[in-house]
Amino acid sequence: MYNLEEIITDHELVSDELSKLNLSESLEPFIVVVDQENKRSVKEILQEAHAEVAEIQTSRKRHHVDFDDTLSQKPSEDRHEFKPEGP
């Protein structure tokens, strides 16, 4: 049995997410997604998706900062040049 309050809350969350994605008019409302292993509520799926997106954004920010730090480093005073010796 489904809890009506949870169903309404899940539907509202989905509607909000679809509105953010500008897809609210192209998809019909849905309450529960069934996969091969078990039933998962929309709320669970959205929470998992948010966590994955946050992890990716954090990773991208870290890479971006590391790259920016590399570009902004000043050249060192050591002007040593490597000159390979020929045979």
Secondary structure, DSSP 8 states (H G I E B T S, - for coil): ---HHHHHHHHHHHHHHHHHTT-TTTS----EEE-SS-EEEHHHHHHHHHHHHHHHHHHHHHHHHHHHHHHH----S----------
